């Protein structure tokens, strides 16, 4: 087996271990901009209210001067719409 094939196999195994999914595998995505300190409340809400798989991505970190830019990904339309109504 070539070293490139071995690396690819190891990477795929690692992705499965951490339950990695590409953002394009989710049915819905929503970008939000929130000021410093608000992300924790959003993540707490998602952990308690979202019923199916979801992920989030930090695009730009928030600071005292600029809001953070985040993208949330959802499998369920219900979860996506609830998130949009609550946080968008």
N, C-alpha and C positions, 0 to 999 in steps of 0.2 A: 504494500500500500504506500502510495506517495505521501510525503509529509503534508502536502496541501489537503489531501483527502482526509488524513488523520486529524488535522486541525478543524476541518469542516465538520467531521463527525463529533469531535469534542465540543465544538460550539453548539451544535444542535442538541447534544445531551445536556449541556449547561442551560440552554434556553428552556428545555422541558423541566428541568429541576426548579427553576425559579418562576415557572408559569409565565414565561415571557410571551407576549403577543404583540404583533406589529399593529401600529395605529390604524392601518387600513383594514384590519380584520373586524373593527367595530362598526356597527351600523350607523351610529350617530356621534357627532362631535360638536362641542361648543367652546368657543374661546371667550374668556372673561378677563377683565382688567379690574384688579382690586388693590386698595391701598395696603400699606404695611400693617400687619397684625390681623388681617381678616381671613387669611388662608386656613388657620387652625379651625375656626368655626365651620368653614365650608367642608373641610375634610371630616370633621366630627359628624356633621349632618349626613354626608355621603355614607359613612360607615354604618350609621344607624338606619337610614331611610332607603338606600338603594337596594333593590331586591336581586338584581342580576349582576353580571360582571361589569366592572368599570375600572378605569385607570385615569391618571392625570399626568400632565407634563408641565414643567415650568419652562416657559419660553424666555421670559425676562424676570429676574428677581425684583421684588419690590424694594423700595428705599424710602427714606423720609421725604424725598422730593417727587418720586415717580411711582405710580402703581405697578404692581406685578402683572405679568401677562401669563395666563395659564390656559391650557386646553384640557378639557375633560372629555373622556370617551365612554360611550355607553352601548351595551348590547340591546337593551330594552327601550322601546319608544316611550313607555310609561315613565321609566326612570329619567330619560332625557327631558321629557316635558316637565316633570316635577322639578328637576334641577333648573331648567330655564325659568320657570315661574318663580322659584325661590331666589335664585342668585344672579340671573342675567338682567 
